[in-house]
Amino acid sequence: MSQTILAPRDLLILSALVEGELHGYGLIKAVEAQTQARVELDPANLYRVLRRMRADGWIREVNGDDGEDGRRRTYAITARGRSILRSEVERLERLLKQVRPALADGGRT
Amino acid sequence: MTRRRGMPAAYRALLRLMPRAVREQDGAEIEETFAEVWTGARGVRGRLRTFVRAFGGLAVAIVLEWRDNVFGTGRQQAAPHRGRNDMDAMIRHVRHGVRSLARTPSFALSAVLLLGLGVGSVTTIFTVVDHVLLRPLPYPEAERLFEVQNGAHTGLDFDTWDQFRSVEMWAAASIDDASLTGVARPQRVRQALISRDFFTLFGGRPALGRLFVAEDFRTADGVVLSAGTWERLFGADPEVAGRTIVVNGEPRVVIGVLSPEFQQPEAFGSGVDVWRPIDRTEDWYGDRSYVNLSVAGRIAAGTSLEAVDAEMQAYAEQRARDFPDRYVLRDGRIHDLPIVPLQEATVGDVRQGLTLILGAVTLLLLIACTNVAHLFMARGIARIREMATRRALGASMSMLTMQLLVESVLIGAGGALLGVALAILGVRTFQLLSPEGLPRMATLAVDVRVLLFAITLALVTSLLFGLLPALRLAGGHAMAALQRGGRGTESRAAHRARAGLVVAEVALSLVLVAQAGLLLRSFAALHAQELGFRTEGIWTLPLNLSEMKDGEEYARRMEAVRAALETVPGVRMASFGQTMPLEFTGGGSCCWTTFSRLTADEEGELTRMHPVGPGYFEMLELSFLAGAPWAAGSERVQPTPIVINEALAIRFFGSAQAAVNREISWGDATGRVVGVAADNRHYGHDQPARPSLYMHAAAVPYASGRAHMGVLVDVADDALAERLRDAVWSVEPDQPVPLVRPLEEWAADATARTRFESLLFSVFGAVALMLVAGGLYGTLLYSVGRRRRELGIRLALGDAPARLERRVLSQGLRTAALGGALGLAGAWGFGRLLQSRLFGVQAGDPLTLGGALAVLLLVTAAASWLPARKAAGTDPMEALRAE
């Protein structure tokens, strides 16, 4: 597959993890801050996405197995995750460059 | 794991719906994260948003996880072409919808609340109406059952009808009060004397023992108990069959108990405790003047109601020819025998009331839907820009429409869910509050068909109006909307549509408010009605003494009870009549009715006969127009002294004065008028006076144990009832005294229906007013917000704030006035449907309609004033800078 198109939410989660390891609530807060509270993730779906990303090898769990002592599970981005994020950001930048002039024209008529 | 309370506990409970694998892997983490999110949410708004988002998201996630669990398609999510999968697209829409609604929780909640209220109330009322009016009676071949109307019938009539070819089975019953002894305490019970096929016709089955067979009608000494009575009085004793009980002083053998499923035919009267076979050898059965049978039958297969009707009318005509003095009325018409389907006979009286309530609730639902439409439109206009932007960015029209569709469905579904909950609650409440005598209330339950109907209504409303922005986008407004940008001006058509909705709302609510006004006035008029007798300080005790031989004994025993009551401390005087005023306002046969005649006059007048004890007129303070009550000790004078009411005096003699000393006869008896009493409201506040005749109790020509004692007391204390009961038992130790209550309570009962209806409609009216105020307020506020820039410019150019305030206010009032004018027409039309339920007020009563209009204008003025203040308070600089 040449290019993975990321859902906006996946994009936001990956870019939040680029800044550092986070646990669930931290991720929700980070995404909220990133988007000025326009995107608020809900816990159930967040963990669903995280499970999928981990299975695809985009992220990995840190402290995952010692849940016994009550420490929270945190997530970190993998090299594969980073490269997917990078190519997606590049794709979006290319797209915006194409769209912007067209939109500006349309708005002025 | 820590114990959670409140929201987190609810979240955790729902989390259990996830597939096990997910719960084991992530459950604790998800739960922990939610607790943190919830703790982090600030303020009511924040909590609302979080609530909608988290629970909505959880619901979506549960569905998705199960799908993955079952179909194993979870990995597809990461695939590039997931848009192709319809299911995924749908789920994305739902997710987006939940998110989008969570951004404006006040919109989502108001819409859901309004729809829920509408669905809930309509479902409740529809359920009641459907159950009471429309559902077939629980009897075999119920659609072929009918009742013979126009009063009760004689045994002679009933026996003749048995020959009808168009009827395959008949049943008759005579229901009366009886005393039951031979149990722990003497009880007053309802007994029914029934004909042979009664239980067959109405599908009665025994729960214990057996029902009546032919043999029982020969011996006529068995009884069957109703299931409830068996439990209440006999502790559900399984050995009850074969036991002897005493009904009205006669020993009877219990042969069986009816199954609890048996529903008594309410057209015949309800609450029967003991069932006995009719003894056809008794005198009354063959007596033409003794009418006491309610009669129903089943149309023979292959024939019709018309055929029965034809046979019955032929019979009525023949009967009138044979006994003209009895069955030909004064105006030449004959006493006919209408045949009415049993279903109609059962619900007849309440049909109109329920239909009316249904109409009112439908109006309310319309108003609620109008408000929801309003909310959607306001939101839709605000979203045109968002939609236009997304469209410009390449979102397809179908995708945007889908998005709106999903949001509408979510709102509609939320409203429907709330509606279901409210409906269940509403039906329970209705059962508790409904006036007595609403048929078949005990078996009421929310009807699934009705629920589906109401849910459909909620979904249609939200879909119709939720999709408006899409319609406008499709109409090519996208670019225009983008250009107008932040100014968000609304098109003239949209503005007109919104104003139209408010006008409609105002009109609909005026109808409801006017109806509430009419019913309230009617209730007030009923209360203000001169009853024509005293109620204050009078307590009554209905009795039914058993083993009564004749009128002589009746007068003697009742007089003993009366005298005993008079010795009770605090009792100023006591008296009795066969009935007391207002005792029979809920229907039922009040008193002995017969045709009275002038001696010279062969034609009769249907007259209500009132045997009364000494002091009756004095205690009730009946006023006399001519003459006076008979003197004490004149009971044995012949012709017996009587008092008639004004209606009868005018009917026979033209005036009250002319009646004194004239003679009237009935049956074999003749009486001489000694006094004429003013008409009173014996039969109910709204019942016109009927020709009535009062006589001394000893002059009753038949044996009846029924009397209603009344005592006039100075002060009623808690122990009064017990003292009165003891006084009765001091002379009649074995007689049940089921009820001791003030006459004022009977009077309250008599107006209960009007009170119930006026209360209900007042609630409807108040809710309608609130809805319309909210609707108008929202519209004006929206319009003020939208025109902020224009207002700012006006102010900057020197317009006075007061003038702007007036402009907005008058905009609101103009809308209200237009709606009011339309509403007046509607109120007048609806009021005419109401007319027969009104008392002392006309449907088109200008005072009521004017008052309703004034209330409405006042409310709308208040609702317009706040936005007007806001308009006047616009800061010109800020308004202009905001662009």
Interface residues (C-beta under 8 A of the other chain):
Chain A: M1 Q3 T4 I5 H23 G24 Y25 I28 K29 V39 E40 L41 D42 P43 A44 N45 L46 Y47 R48 L50 R51 R52 A55 D56 G67 R72 R73 V99 L103 G106 G107 T109
Chain B: L15 M18 V22 Q25 D26 A28 E29 I30 E31 E32 T33 F34 E36 V37 G40 R49 T50 R53 A54 G56 G57 L58 V60 A61 I62 L64 E65 G74 R75 Q77 A78 P80 R95 R99 A102 A392 L393 M479 L482 Q483
